Amino acid sequence: MRAWLCGLLLAGACCCFSQNDSGWKNGKGDCMITNRIPGGNIRVVSVMGRNIELDVEMRDSAGDWFYWCFKAVFPEKGVYRFHFVRDNKVGTRGPAFSLDGGRSWRWLSRERWTNARGFEYECPEVGQEVIFCMGMQYLQRDFESFLREFERNPFLRPGTLCRSRKGRNVELVTIREGAPEHAVLLTSRHHAGEMMATHAMEGFLRAVLADSEFGREFRKYAVLYAVPFTDKDGVEDGDQGKNRIPHDYARDYQEPGLYPETVALRKLIVEKKTDFVLDLHCPWIFGDWNEVTYMVGTGNEKMDHAMDRFADLLESVRVPEAPYFKKNNIPFGTSWNTGKNYTQGKTIKHFAAELPFVSCAQTIEIPFANFGEVTVDRKAMLLYGESIAHAVLLYLKKGKTE
C-alpha cells in the first residue's frame, strides 16, 4: 500500500476509509493526509469538502485513548476543519503543529477555533505541509539531535539497553564522571504517547551534562542512567501504549516480564544498584489534576516518606515556566491511585520500592499543555526537567544528614 492513499470525492459527497487507509484526494483540491510518518496515528473516517472526520487508531490498546499524529498537505489556501468522531482528543491549547517536519512545535489554539473534538487550520499557501499532533512530539530523531549536540562531551556515554521486539535499539544513556557514591535511573515513555515527559528528561540530562557548578556537583554525587523510550516500538510506530493488551509496559515489572525493555530495566536496577529511580509520565489529556504536575504515592511507607521529602525539595526549586506544588500530589488510596489501578501488574516504582538499596522510587506526572494557567512548551519542559535534576541532587545531598 502506498504511503499516500487517494480517493476521488465528488462535490458534497462523503467517502469512508478503512482503518488501514491513510489519505484522501478531493476532486477539486487534491488535499492529502497520512499517518505514514514516525509516530503517526490517524484514521480518516470521512471527507465532505474541507470538513474532515477523523478517529484515533487504538491498535492493540483496550478501550479508548487520545494519542494521534498525522501529516497533511494542503492544495489550496483556506480554512480546513478537522473533527474527531469521539470526544476528548484535543487538549486545552488545541493541537500542536509543526511546519518544519517535526523539528519545532507550536500550539494552535490561540490562532484558530478548537475544542475537545476538533480544530480549524487556515492554510496560507498552496502546497503547505503540516504535521499535527495532540502534543509536542518527541521521537528518536529528536533524541539523536540531542546526542549530536553533546557528542564531544566527555561525560556522556550513549549506549543500548536492549533490542525491542521489532529489533530497534532501545537507547540507554549514561552520564558519569569518576566513581560517585550514588546511582540515579531516569525513565520515560512507558506509555508511548506521553511525549512531554521526554522533553523534560532532556532538560534533566542537559543540566547534568553542563559545564556548570550544578553539573559538576551532580556528577560528583551520582552516575545517571537514562532510558528515554521504554516502549521504543510504540513511540516510533505511533501506538497509544496506554492499556496495551494484555498489559502495558508500565505494568510489566513482575516475573517473568513480557517486554525486553522492562526485563532489561529490572536487571539494570539490580546490577547498578540505583538508589534513586524516577519514572516520568503524562496524565489524561485535560481536566482536574491532569492540568498540574504531581507525584503519585506508592502505599509503601518508606517511599511515601521519601516522596514527601522530595516534594518539598522540588517545590523549593520550582520554576515559573512550569511550576510544581506539593499540594497537588496524589497519595495512594485517593482519586485514581488505588490498588485497582495496578491489577494488571507491577510498576517500575513498585518494583524498585521493594529493593533494600533504593532510597527513593517515584513517578512524576507532567501535563501535555498547561500547568494550571501556565501554558507550557518545549522550552518550559526543558526548564522543568532542570528543576527536577536540582531537586534530585538536593535529595542525595540531604540523605547524608538525615
matplotlib code that plots the C-alpha trace (Angstrom):
import matplotlib.pyplot as plt

x = [0.0, 1.4, 2.1, -0.4, -3.8, -6.1, -9.8, -11.8, -14.6, -17.5, -18.6, -20.6, -20.1, -18.8, -16.2, -15.3, -11.9, -10.9, -8.6, -5.5, -6.2, -4.2, -5.2, -7.8, -8.0, -10.7, -11.5, -11.5, -8.4, -6.3, -5.8, -3.9, -3.4, -1.2, -0.2, 2.9, 5.3, 7.3, 4.9, 1.9, -1.6, -4.8, -7.8, -9.7, -13.4, -15.0, -14.4, -17.0, -15.3, -12.9, -14.5, -12.6, -13.7, -11.0, -10.5, -7.5, -6.1, -6.3, -4.4, -3.7, -4.8, -8.0, -10.7, -10.3, -7.3, -6.3, -2.9, -2.8, -0.3, -0.6, 0.8, -1.4, -0.6, -3.0, -3.5, -5.3, -5.4, -8.3, -9.8, -9.9, -11.9, -10.8, -13.4, -12.9, -15.8, -15.0, -14.7, -11.6, -9.0, -7.8, -6.3, -6.6, -4.3, -5.5, -3.3, 0.4, 1.5, 4.9, 5.8, 9.4, 8.8, 8.6, 11.7, 9.8, 6.2, 3.6, 0.1, -2.7, -5.5, -4.5, -4.9, -8.0, -11.1, -10.6, -12.5, -12.1, -13.3, -11.7, -9.8, -9.6, -6.5, -6.1, -3.7, -1.8, -0.2, -0.7, 1.1, 1.9, 2.8, 1.9, 2.3, -0.5, -0.2, -2.1, 1.1, 4.6, 6.1, 9.4, 10.9, 14.1, 15.2, 14.9, 17.0, 19.6, 19.7, 20.4, 23.1, 24.8, 24.9, 26.7, 28.8, 32.1, 31.0, 33.4, 30.8, 28.1, 28.1, 25.4, 24.5, 21.8, 19.6, 18.4, 16.7, 13.0, 10.6, 10.7, 14.5, 15.0, 17.8, 16.5, 18.7, 20.4, 22.4, 25.0, 26.4, 29.4, 32.4, 34.7, 33.2, 30.3, 28.6, 25.0, 23.3, 20.1, 17.8, 15.5, 12.9, 10.1, 7.6, 6.4, 3.3, 4.3, 2.2, 3.4, 5.9, 6.1, 7.9, 10.8, 11.2, 11.5, 14.0, 16.2, 16.2, 17.4, 20.2, 21.3, 21.6, 23.7, 26.0, 26.5, 29.9, 28.4, 28.7, 25.5, 26.5, 29.9, 28.3, 25.7, 28.3, 30.3, 27.4, 25.8, 26.1, 23.0, 21.3, 18.5, 16.1, 14.1, 11.9, 10.9, 8.2, 10.5, 8.4, 5.2, 6.9, 8.1, 5.1, 2.6, 0.8, -1.2, 0.8, -1.6, -3.7, -1.8, -3.1, -2.5, -0.9, 1.1, 4.8, 4.1, 2.6, 5.4, 7.7, 6.8, 8.4, 9.0, 8.1, 6.6, 8.8, 12.6, 12.8, 11.2, 13.2, 16.4, 15.4, 14.8, 18.3, 19.9, 18.3, 19.6, 23.1, 23.8, 22.1, 20.3, 19.3, 17.1, 14.5, 12.4, 9.8, 8.3, 4.8, 2.0, -1.6, -5.0, -5.4, -7.1, -9.3, -8.9, -5.5, -4.4, -3.5, -1.0, 2.2, 2.3, 3.8, 2.0, 2.2, 3.0, 1.4, 4.9, 5.6, 9.3, 8.7, 5.8, 8.0, 10.7, 8.1, 7.2, 10.8, 11.5, 8.3, 9.4, 12.7, 11.1, 8.7, 11.7, 13.3, 10.2, 10.3, 7.6, 7.5, 6.4, 5.6, 5.3, 3.3, 3.4, -0.3, -1.1, 0.4, -1.9, -1.3, -2.0, -5.6, -7.0, -8.5, -7.5, -4.4, -5.7, -4.9, -7.5, -5.2, -2.4, -4.3, -2.6, 0.8, 3.6, 5.1, 8.8, 8.3, 6.7, 9.4, 12.2, 10.5, 10.9, 14.7, 16.7, 19.3, 16.6, 16.1, 13.6, 11.4, 8.9, 6.7, 6.1, 3.1, 3.7, 0.7, 0.7, -0.1, -0.5, 0.4, -2.7, -3.0, 0.6, 0.9, 3.9, 6.1, 9.4, 11.4, 9.2, 9.7, 13.5, 13.4, 11.1, 13.5, 16.4, 14.4, 13.8, 17.5, 18.2, 15.7, 17.3, 20.7, 19.4, 17.8, 21.0, 23.0, 20.4, 20.5, 23.9, 22.5, 19.1]
y = [0.0, 3.4, 5.9, 8.3, 6.7, 8.8, 8.5, 10.8, 12.7, 14.3, 17.7, 17.3, 13.6, 11.6, 8.9, 6.5, 4.7, 1.6, 1.7, 1.0, 3.8, 7.0, 9.6, 11.3, 13.2, 15.9, 16.2, 19.9, 20.4, 17.3, 17.5, 14.6, 13.3, 10.4, 8.5, 7.1, 9.2, 8.4, 8.4, 8.5, 7.6, 8.6, 7.1, 9.2, 8.5, 10.8, 13.9, 16.5, 19.4, 20.9, 19.2, 16.1, 13.5, 11.6, 8.9, 7.6, 4.2, 2.1, -0.8, -3.3, -1.0, -1.7, 0.9, 4.5, 6.9, 10.2, 10.0, 10.9, 12.4, 12.9, 14.9, 17.0, 18.5, 21.4, 22.0, 25.4, 28.3, 28.5, 27.1, 23.4, 21.9, 18.6, 16.8, 13.7, 11.2, 10.5, 13.0, 14.1, 14.1, 17.7, 19.3, 22.7, 24.5, 22.8, 20.5, 21.1, 21.8, 21.8, 23.5, 22.1, 18.3, 18.0, 19.9, 22.6, 22.9, 25.5, 25.3, 26.1, 27.2, 30.9, 31.2, 29.2, 27.6, 24.5, 22.2, 18.8, 17.1, 19.2, 22.2, 24.5, 25.3, 28.1, 27.2, 30.4, 28.9, 26.3, 23.0, 23.7, 20.6, 20.5, 17.8, 17.9, 16.1, 16.1, 17.1, 18.4, 15.2, 13.7, 10.8, 9.0, 11.7, 14.3, 12.4, 11.8, 15.5, 16.0, 13.3, 15.0, 18.3, 16.7, 14.2, 15.8, 15.9, 13.6, 12.5, 11.4, 7.7, 6.7, 3.0, 0.5, -1.0, -3.9, -4.6, -4.0, -6.7, -5.3, -5.1, -1.4, -0.2, 1.0, 3.9, 3.9, 7.0, 7.1, 10.3, 9.5, 11.4, 9.4, 6.9, 8.7, 7.1, 7.2, 5.9, 7.5, 6.0, 8.2, 6.7, 7.9, 6.6, 3.5, 4.8, 5.6, 8.7, 10.6, 12.8, 15.8, 13.6, 13.1, 16.8, 17.1, 14.3, 16.1, 19.1, 16.9, 15.5, 18.9, 20.2, 17.2, 17.4, 21.2, 22.6, 24.5, 24.4, 22.3, 19.9, 19.3, 18.8, 16.4, 14.3, 14.2, 12.7, 10.4, 8.5, 8.9, 6.3, 7.4, 5.5, 7.9, 5.4, 2.5, 1.4, 2.1, 0.4, 2.1, 5.5, 5.2, 3.4, 5.8, 3.5, 4.6, 2.5, 3.0, -0.1, -2.2, -5.8, -7.9, -5.2, -2.1, -1.5, 0.4, -2.8, -5.2, -5.3, -8.7, -12.0, -13.1, -9.9, -9.6, -6.9, -6.9, -3.3, -3.8, -7.1, -5.1, -2.3, -4.6, -6.1, -2.7, -1.5, -4.6, -4.7, -0.9, -0.6, 2.6, 4.2, 6.8, 5.7, 8.3, 7.5, 10.4, 10.2, 12.3, 12.1, 12.2, 14.9, 17.6, 18.3, 18.2, 17.0, 16.5, 20.1, 20.2, 18.3, 15.9, 12.9, 9.6, 7.7, 4.0, 2.9, 1.9, 3.8, 4.2, 5.5, 7.7, 9.4, 9.8, 11.3, 13.8, 14.9, 15.0, 17.0, 19.7, 20.0, 20.1, 22.8, 24.8, 24.9, 25.3, 27.5, 29.9, 28.5, 25.0, 25.3, 22.3, 22.4, 19.6, 20.0, 18.5, 15.1, 12.1, 9.9, 6.2, 5.3, 8.6, 9.5, 7.0, 5.9, 2.8, -0.9, -1.3, 0.7, -1.8, -5.1, -5.6, -5.7, -4.1, -0.7, 0.1, 2.3, -0.5, -3.0, -0.6, 0.2, -3.4, -3.3, -2.6, -0.3, 2.0, 5.1, 6.9, 5.5, 8.0, 8.9, 12.4, 13.2, 16.0, 17.6, 17.9, 21.6, 23.6, 23.7, 25.4, 28.8, 28.5, 27.3, 25.0, 24.2, 22.5, 25.4, 25.1, 21.3, 21.7, 24.1, 21.8, 18.9, 21.0, 21.8, 18.1, 17.5, 20.2, 18.5, 15.1, 16.4, 18.2, 14.9, 12.9, 15.5, 15.7, 11.9, 12.2, 14.3, 12.6]
z = [0.0, -1.0, 1.8, 0.3, -0.4, -2.5, -3.2, -5.6, -3.9, -5.8, -4.6, -1.4, -1.3, 1.7, 1.3, 4.1, 4.6, 6.4, 9.4, 7.2, 4.8, 5.3, 2.9, 0.7, -2.5, -3.0, -6.7, -6.7, -4.5, -4.0, -0.2, 1.3, 4.8, 6.0, 9.1, 7.4, 9.4, 12.5, 15.4, 13.0, 14.2, 12.5, 10.7, 8.1, 8.6, 6.0, 4.0, 2.9, 1.2, 3.7, 6.6, 7.6, 10.1, 12.0, 14.6, 16.5, 15.9, 19.1, 17.5, 20.4, 23.2, 25.1, 25.4, 24.2, 24.4, 22.8, 21.1, 17.4, 14.9, 11.2, 8.2, 5.9, 2.6, 1.6, -2.1, -1.7, 0.7, 3.1, 6.3, 6.9, 9.8, 11.4, 13.6, 15.7, 15.9, 19.5, 22.3, 24.3, 21.5, 21.6, 24.7, 26.4, 24.0, 20.9, 18.8, 18.4, 14.8, 13.1, 9.8, 9.6, 9.6, 13.4, 14.4, 16.2, 17.5, 18.5, 20.0, 17.6, 20.0, 20.2, 16.4, 15.4, 16.7, 18.7, 21.2, 22.7, 19.4, 16.7, 15.4, 12.4, 10.4, 7.9, 5.2, 4.0, 0.9, -1.8, -1.1, 2.6, 4.6, 8.3, 10.9, 13.6, 16.9, 20.2, 21.9, 21.0, 19.6, 20.8, 18.8, 18.2, 15.7, 18.4, 20.9, 18.2, 17.6, 21.4, 21.3, 18.3, 20.2, 23.1, 21.2, 22.3, 26.0, 27.9, 30.4, 28.0, 27.1, 24.6, 24.6, 24.2, 26.9, 24.7, 21.4, 21.1, 20.0, 16.5, 16.5, 17.3, 19.5, 22.9, 24.0, 27.3, 28.1, 30.9, 32.4, 34.6, 36.0, 38.3, 40.7, 42.5, 45.5, 44.1, 41.0, 39.5, 37.0, 34.9, 32.5, 30.3, 27.7, 29.4, 27.6, 24.1, 23.6, 26.7, 24.8, 27.1, 29.7, 27.3, 26.7, 30.5, 30.6, 28.1, 30.3, 33.2, 31.1, 29.8, 33.3, 34.4, 31.4, 31.7, 32.5, 35.4, 39.2, 39.3, 36.6, 38.2, 41.6, 40.4, 38.6, 41.8, 43.7, 41.2, 37.9, 35.8, 33.7, 31.4, 29.1, 27.1, 25.2, 27.3, 24.8, 21.8, 19.2, 20.4, 20.2, 16.7, 15.4, 16.9, 19.3, 22.2, 24.6, 27.4, 28.2, 25.7, 25.7, 27.7, 29.8, 29.1, 29.7, 32.9, 34.4, 33.4, 36.4, 37.7, 36.7, 34.0, 32.1, 28.6, 27.1, 26.6, 27.8, 31.2, 31.7, 30.9, 33.3, 36.2, 35.5, 35.3, 38.6, 40.4, 38.8, 39.1, 42.5, 41.5, 44.8, 43.1, 40.5, 38.8, 36.1, 34.1, 32.7, 31.4, 32.7, 31.0, 28.3, 30.4, 33.5, 37.3, 38.4, 34.7, 34.3, 37.1, 37.6, 40.6, 42.2, 42.9, 46.2, 46.3, 49.6, 50.7, 53.9, 53.2, 49.7, 50.6, 53.3, 50.6, 48.3, 51.0, 51.4, 47.6, 47.0, 49.5, 47.6, 44.1, 45.3, 46.7, 43.2, 41.1, 38.0, 36.9, 33.4, 34.8, 38.5, 40.8, 44.0, 46.6, 47.4, 44.0, 44.8, 44.8, 47.8, 47.5, 48.2, 46.8, 43.5, 40.8, 42.8, 44.4, 44.3, 41.5, 39.2, 39.5, 38.9, 35.5, 37.0, 38.9, 38.0, 37.9, 41.0, 43.0, 41.9, 42.9, 46.2, 47.4, 46.9, 50.1, 48.3, 46.8, 48.9, 46.6, 43.8, 42.4, 39.5, 38.2, 36.0, 33.6, 31.8, 28.0, 27.5, 30.7, 34.4, 35.7, 33.9, 32.6, 29.0, 28.6, 25.6, 24.9, 26.5, 29.6, 29.7, 29.5, 32.4, 34.4, 33.8, 35.0, 38.2, 38.8, 38.4, 41.1, 43.4, 42.9, 43.8, 46.9, 48.0, 47.5, 49.5, 52.3, 52.6, 54.2, 57.1, 57.7]

ax = plt.figure().add_subplot(projection="3d")
ax.plot(x, y, z, "-o")
ax.set_aspect("equal")
plt.show()
